Amino acid sequence: MERFLTTGQVATLTGVSESYLEKGRIYGYGPPFIRLRPGSKSGAIRYRLSAVMHWLEERQCDPEAGHV
């Protein structure tokens, strides 16, 4: 069973602010999310834990390999 997280929970897990995540939804740089009321600009937002973890892994840097 997939675990779903609120914006606050993702902020705590990742160490970024809720504001960063909210702006990331608008500008497309945050983790993928689910809007529970499609077509509405209001309503609950949830993030799949697996999607957040994948998003974090994509941002991993390896200074020894020259990826910063």
HELIX and SHEET records of a PDB file:
HELIX    1   1 THR A    7  THR A   14  1                                   8    
HELIX    2   2 GLU A   18  TYR A   27  1                                  10    
HELIX    3   3 LEU A   49  GLU A   58  1                                  10    
HELIX    4   4 PRO A   63  ALA A   65  5                                   3    
SHEET    1   A 3 PHE A   4  LEU A   5  0                                        
SHEET    2   A 3 ILE A  45  ARG A  48 -1                                        
SHEET    3   A 3 ILE A  34  ARG A  35 -1                                        
END                                                                             
